[in-house]
Amino acid sequence: MALASLVALLALAGYTALCGMQPFARCRKCSGTGVRQTRRKVTVCRRCHGRRYRLRIGRRLLNTGRDIHRAGTRHPHRHNADEEFTPWP
């Protein structure tokens, strides 16, 4: 059981590192070509909009978490640049 947990944790750490280094992957729908070919016509891929790459799910989760943290963090508000900031009134 401990070995399975360790393997799962290492796989998660590896995927997190991959999302940090390479946030984009080839589109699975068009195989990275940017176009879809049906019987007679060639159209732009609807999933990647012809850009050939998609944002990884893990990177999307990291970006969402960062945005939520940034929105919930209070920033010190300074009235004048000359005054020093004190956290109490």
N, C-alpha and C positions, 0 to 999 in steps of 0.2 A: 504494500500500500504506500509506503514511504517512497519507494522507487518510482511508482507511477506519478505521485505528486511532484517529485523532483523533475521528472521528464516533462510533465505538463508545465511546470514553472519555467524550465529552460526553454521550452518551445515558445511560451508567451514572451519571455525576455528577448528571444531571437526575433520574433515578429515585431516587437516594439522597436528594436534596433533597426530592422529593415524599414519600418515606416518612417523612422527618423532620417535614414540615409537616402532612401528612394521612395518618396511619398507617392509617386505616380507609377502605375502599371499599365501594360497594354490592355486595351479594351477586349473583354471576353466575347462580346457579341460579334465584332467585325474582325477579330484577331489582329488588331492594330493597323488595319488598312485605312480605316476612316469611312469606308463605303460598304454598303450592303448590296449584294447582287441577287435579285429575284429572277424569275424566268426570263423576262425581256428587258427589264430596266435596272439601272444602277442608281441607287439613292444614297444620300448621306446617312450615316449611322445615327439612329435616334438616341442611342445611349450615350455616345461620346460626342455627338454633334460634329463629327468629322475631324476631331482633334487627335484621334488615334490613341489617346491615353485617358485613364480615369484615375480619380483619387482613391487610394486604398481605404478600406473600411476603418482600419486601425488609425490611420492618419486623420480621417474625418472625426473619429471619436476624440482624438487628442486635441484637434482644433476646437471642437465643441466644448470640451472641458476647460480649455484655456479661455474661451470667450465667456463662459459662465463665471469662471473665477475673476476675470477682469471686470465683468459687470457687477459682481458682488463685493468687490474690494473698494473701500473708501479711500479716496485720495485727499491729501491735505489741501484745503482751500486757502489761498493767500489773497488778502485784500490788496496789500501793497507789497511790492518787491523789497522795499527797505525794511519792513517789519520782519522780525524773526517769528517762526512758527512755534507755538506752544500747543500741546494737545489739550490743555485745559483752558477754560475761559478766564 
